[in-house]
Amino acid sequence: MTAAQLPPSWSVTVRAPAKVNLHLGVGRPRPDGLHPLATIYQAVGLYDDVTVTDADDWSVELTEPVAGVPLDEDNIAVRAGRALTAHHGLDLAARIVIDKGIPVAGGMAGGSADAAATLLGLDRLWDLQTSDDDLLQIAGTLGSDVPFALVGGTALGTGHGQLVTPVPDATSGWWLVVLSDEGLSTPAVYRHFDVIEPDAPIDPPVPEPMLEALADGDVVAVGDLLANDLWPAARDLRPDLVEVEAYLRATTPEGVLLSGSGPTLLALHENVSDARVAAELLNQRGVRCTLAPGPVAGAHVVTYA
């Protein structure tokens, strides 16, 4: 099948969420260079919208200019599209348009969300009927966080994060998300982690107390248990985060968290009213922030046109 054999051009728009790692346990690197992880993902209400349309050649563009997002074959959305067509043995291409709402290089998996949205959108655009298992397998080849962006909600991630198992989550919280003007390189954070944590475990343990708190719907306990092994490395590379962390803790949230490899910092609140008060306090200090509920659904179609 080629693009010329398809029906007249139409488009599919898919919305995919940002993620936070409620717990991120990191082990020492394996021989392949990847780090074993034991993480609990939660999808939160910041989104990228990805619209895919039939085309003769692959292309990617943004609805608004965003620094740090490649607009060529290096973009993970294009790689996702190529991986899907290769899986089906098809000679197809698409125009990919991304409306960014997730911070770039912020540790919230915006690129992974774009890849997941592209996989789902192209599957629907071309009626490929790819099985969920195959979509997850393809997603796992693209990056550790891509499978979770498809699944959403709250899930346990193992392997190097790509093995995703949904977990019970009865919580309903609000995240105050601090926006950073400068990104932080994930490889750089992991390299520094290896330097300062040479005795990291081979297999980081699954955080059973966090799983129990989620199942019980106990937001306060979840806040107490928030943990990220990459936090010391991120603090070393970005000392400015220490002051922002202090500002967040002064608003008395349930807990404070570095998302993934950073630099995005978050504070967890039980309700939106408390989160809004905290946001106002931070705005008075000149700290840019936004609010996001969690957990939310994974990648899903919002428009057929």
C-alpha positions as CSV (number, residue, x, y, z in Angstrom):
1,M,0.0,0.0,0.0
2,T,1.2,3.5,-0.7
3,A,-0.2,6.9,0.2
4,A,-1.6,7.3,-3.3
5,Q,-3.9,4.3,-2.7
6,L,-5.4,5.7,0.5
7,P,-8.8,7.5,0.6
8,P,-8.8,11.4,0.3
9,S,-6.6,13.0,3.0
10,W,-8.0,13.3,6.5
11,S,-6.3,13.8,9.8
12,V,-6.4,12.4,13.4
13,T,-5.5,14.4,16.5
14,V,-4.3,12.6,19.6
15,R,-3.8,14.1,23.0
16,A,-1.0,12.6,25.2
17,P,-0.2,13.5,28.8
18,A,2.9,14.5,30.7
19,K,4.2,12.1,33.4
20,V,5.7,12.4,36.8
21,N,7.6,9.7,38.6
22,L,6.1,9.3,42.1
23,H,9.1,7.1,42.8
24,L,12.2,6.7,40.7
25,G,14.6,4.0,41.9
26,V,17.7,3.9,39.7
27,G,20.3,1.0,39.6
28,R,23.8,1.0,38.3
29,P,24.1,0.8,34.5
30,R,23.9,-2.5,32.8
31,P,26.5,-3.6,30.1
32,D,24.3,-2.1,27.4
33,G,24.5,1.3,29.2
34,L,20.9,1.4,30.3
35,H,20.0,1.8,33.9
36,P,17.5,-0.6,35.6
37,L,14.6,1.3,37.1
38,A,11.8,0.6,39.5
39,T,9.5,3.6,39.0
40,I,5.9,4.5,39.6
41,Y,4.6,6.7,36.8
42,Q,1.6,8.9,37.1
43,A,0.0,10.7,34.1
44,V,-0.8,14.4,34.8
45,G,-3.0,17.0,33.1
46,L,-0.4,18.7,30.9
47,Y,-0.8,17.7,27.3
48,D,0.7,17.7,23.8
49,D,-1.7,17.4,20.9
50,V,-0.4,15.7,17.8
51,T,-2.2,15.8,14.5
52,V,-1.2,13.4,11.7
53,T,-2.1,13.6,8.0
54,D,-1.2,11.5,5.0
55,A,1.8,12.9,3.1
56,D,4.3,11.9,0.4
57,D,7.2,12.4,2.8
58,W,7.8,12.5,6.5
59,S,7.7,15.9,8.1
60,V,7.2,17.4,11.6
61,E,6.3,20.9,12.6
62,L,5.2,22.8,15.7
63,T,2.1,25.1,16.0
64,E,4.4,27.5,17.9
65,P,8.2,27.7,17.9
66,V,9.7,25.9,20.9
67,A,13.5,25.8,21.4
68,G,15.1,22.4,21.7
69,V,12.6,20.4,19.6
70,P,14.1,19.0,16.4
71,L,12.1,19.5,13.2
72,D,13.8,16.8,11.2
73,E,14.2,13.0,11.2
74,D,15.7,13.2,14.7
75,N,12.3,14.1,16.2
76,I,11.0,11.1,18.1
77,A,7.6,11.5,16.5
78,V,9.0,10.8,13.1
79,R,11.0,7.9,14.4
80,A,7.7,6.6,15.9
81,G,6.0,6.8,12.6
82,R,8.8,5.1,10.8
83,A,8.8,2.3,13.4
84,L,5.1,1.7,13.0
85,T,5.3,1.5,9.2
86,A,8.3,-0.8,9.4
87,H,6.4,-3.1,11.8
88,H,3.6,-3.4,9.2
89,G,5.9,-3.4,6.1
90,L,4.2,-0.4,4.6
91,D,5.5,2.4,2.4
92,L,3.6,5.3,4.0
93,A,4.5,8.8,5.3
94,A,2.7,11.5,7.2
95,R,2.8,15.2,8.2
96,I,3.1,15.5,12.0
97,V,2.0,18.7,13.7
98,I,2.7,19.1,17.4
99,D,1.0,21.5,19.7
100,K,3.3,21.6,22.8
101,G,1.8,21.9,26.3
102,I,4.4,19.8,28.1
103,P,7.7,21.5,29.2
104,V,10.6,20.6,26.9
105,A,13.6,18.9,28.5
106,G,11.7,19.1,31.8
107,G,11.7,15.5,32.9
108,M,8.0,15.2,32.1
109,A,8.4,13.0,29.0
110,G,7.0,15.5,26.4
111,G,8.9,13.8,23.6
112,S,7.7,10.4,24.7
113,A,4.1,11.7,24.7
114,D,4.6,12.9,21.1
115,A,5.8,9.5,20.1
116,A,2.9,7.7,21.8
117,A,0.4,10.1,20.2
118,T,2.0,9.6,16.8
119,L,1.8,5.8,17.1
120,L,-1.9,5.9,18.1
121,G,-2.8,8.6,15.6
122,L,-1.2,6.9,12.6
123,D,-2.7,3.5,13.6
124,R,-6.1,5.2,13.5
125,L,-5.4,7.3,10.4
126,W,-4.4,4.2,8.3
127,D,-6.7,1.7,10.1
128,L,-3.8,-0.6,10.8
129,Q,-5.5,-2.3,13.8
130,T,-2.2,-2.7,15.6
131,S,-2.7,-4.8,18.7
132,D,-2.1,-3.1,22.1
133,D,0.8,-5.5,22.8
134,D,2.5,-4.6,19.5
135,L,2.0,-0.9,20.1
136,L,3.6,-1.2,23.5
137,Q,6.4,-3.2,22.0
138,I,7.1,-0.6,19.3
139,A,6.8,2.1,21.9
140,G,9.4,0.4,24.1
141,T,12.0,0.6,21.3
142,L,11.6,4.3,21.1
143,G,12.3,5.2,24.8
144,S,11.6,4.2,28.3
145,D,8.7,6.5,28.9
146,V,6.8,6.0,25.6
147,P,4.8,2.9,26.6
148,F,3.5,4.6,29.7
149,A,2.4,7.6,27.6
150,L,0.1,5.1,25.8
151,V,-1.2,3.5,29.0
152,G,-1.6,6.6,31.3
153,G,-3.2,6.5,34.7
154,T,-0.7,5.2,37.3
155,A,1.7,2.3,36.5
156,L,4.7,0.5,37.7
157,G,7.7,0.7,35.4
158,T,10.5,-1.9,35.4
159,G,13.3,-3.0,33.1
160,H,14.7,0.4,32.0
161,G,11.2,1.8,32.5
162,Q,9.6,0.4,29.4
163,L,7.9,-2.6,31.1
164,V,4.6,-1.0,32.2
165,T,2.0,-2.5,34.5
166,P,-1.0,-0.5,35.6
167,V,-1.5,-0.3,39.4
168,P,-4.6,0.6,41.5
169,D,-4.7,4.3,42.3
170,A,-7.6,5.7,44.3
171,T,-5.9,9.1,44.8
172,S,-7.0,12.4,43.2
173,G,-4.5,15.1,43.7
174,W,-3.3,18.4,42.2
175,W,0.3,19.1,41.2
176,L,1.8,22.6,41.3
177,V,4.3,22.4,38.4
178,V,7.3,24.8,38.4
179,L,8.2,25.8,34.8
180,S,11.9,26.2,34.1
181,D,13.4,28.5,31.4
182,E,16.3,26.1,31.0
183,G,16.1,22.4,30.3
184,L,18.4,19.7,31.8
185,S,20.0,16.9,29.8
186,T,18.8,13.5,30.8
187,P,22.1,11.8,29.8
188,A,24.1,14.3,31.8
189,V,22.0,13.7,34.9
190,Y,22.4,9.9,34.6
191,R,26.2,10.3,34.0
192,H,26.5,12.4,37.2
193,F,24.3,9.9,39.1
194,D,26.8,7.2,38.1
195,V,29.7,9.3,39.5
196,I,28.1,10.1,42.9
197,E,26.3,6.8,43.3
198,P,28.8,4.1,42.3
199,D,27.3,1.6,44.7
200,A,23.7,1.9,43.4
201,P,21.9,-1.4,43.5
202,I,21.9,-3.8,40.5
203,D,18.1,-4.0,40.8
204,P,16.3,-1.2,42.6
205,P,13.5,-2.5,44.7
206,V,9.8,-1.9,44.0
207,P,8.4,0.6,46.5
208,E,5.6,-1.4,48.1
209,P,4.6,1.3,50.6
210,M,3.9,3.7,47.8
211,L,1.8,1.1,46.0
212,E,-0.2,0.6,49.1
213,A,-0.8,4.3,49.7
214,L,-2.0,4.7,46.1
215,A,-4.4,1.8,46.4
216,D,-5.7,3.3,49.7
217,G,-6.3,6.7,48.1
218,D,-4.0,8.3,50.7
219,V,-2.6,11.5,49.1
220,V,-0.9,12.5,52.3
221,A,1.0,9.2,52.5
222,V,1.9,9.4,48.8
223,G,3.3,12.9,49.4
224,D,5.4,11.6,52.3
225,L,6.8,8.8,50.1
226,L,7.7,10.8,47.0
227,A,11.3,9.8,46.1
228,N,13.7,10.3,43.2
229,D,17.2,8.8,43.1
230,L,18.3,11.4,40.5
231,W,17.5,14.3,42.7
232,P,21.0,14.7,44.2
233,A,22.6,14.6,40.7
234,A,20.1,17.2,39.4
235,R,20.8,19.5,42.4
236,D,24.5,19.4,41.6
237,L,24.0,20.2,38.0
238,R,21.4,22.9,38.7
239,P,22.0,24.5,42.1
240,D,19.2,27.0,41.4
241,L,16.7,24.2,42.0
242,V,17.6,24.2,45.7
243,E,16.1,27.7,46.2
244,V,12.9,26.7,44.2
245,E,12.6,23.6,46.3
246,A,12.7,25.6,49.4
247,Y,10.0,27.9,48.1
248,L,7.8,24.9,47.3
249,R,8.3,23.3,50.7
250,A,7.4,26.7,52.4
251,T,3.9,26.4,50.9
252,T,3.3,23.2,53.0
253,P,2.3,20.8,50.3
254,E,1.8,17.0,50.9
255,G,5.2,16.5,49.2
256,V,7.7,17.9,46.8
257,L,9.2,16.1,43.9
258,L,11.7,16.4,41.0
259,S,10.1,14.9,37.9
260,G,12.3,12.3,36.2
261,S,15.7,13.8,35.4
262,G,14.5,17.3,36.0
263,P,14.6,20.2,36.1
264,T,10.8,20.4,36.6
265,L,9.9,20.6,40.3
266,L,6.4,19.8,41.6
267,A,4.4,20.0,44.8
268,L,1.5,17.7,45.5
269,H,-1.7,19.0,47.1
270,E,-4.8,17.2,48.1
271,N,-7.2,19.7,46.5
272,V,-7.1,22.4,43.8
273,S,-7.8,25.3,46.3
274,D,-4.6,24.6,48.2
275,A,-2.7,24.3,45.0
276,R,-4.0,27.7,43.8
277,V,-3.0,29.4,47.0
278,A,0.5,27.9,46.7
279,A,0.8,29.0,43.1
280,E,-0.1,32.5,44.0
281,L,2.6,32.5,46.7
282,L,5.2,31.3,44.1
283,N,4.0,33.9,41.6
284,Q,4.7,36.6,44.1
285,R,8.3,35.4,44.2
286,G,8.5,35.5,40.5
287,V,8.4,31.7,40.0
288,R,6.4,30.6,37.0
289,C,4.1,27.7,37.6
290,T,1.0,25.9,36.5
291,L,-1.4,23.4,37.9
292,A,-2.2,19.9,36.7
293,P,-4.5,17.1,38.1
294,G,-3.4,13.5,38.4
295,P,-3.9,10.8,37.5
296,V,-5.3,11.3,34.0
297,A,-5.8,9.0,31.0
298,G,-3.1,8.1,28.5
299,A,-2.9,8.9,24.8
300,H,-6.4,9.2,23.3
301,V,-8.0,10.4,20.1
302,V,-9.7,13.8,20.4
303,T,-10.5,14.7,16.7
304,Y,-11.1,13.0,13.4
305,A,-11.2,15.5,10.6
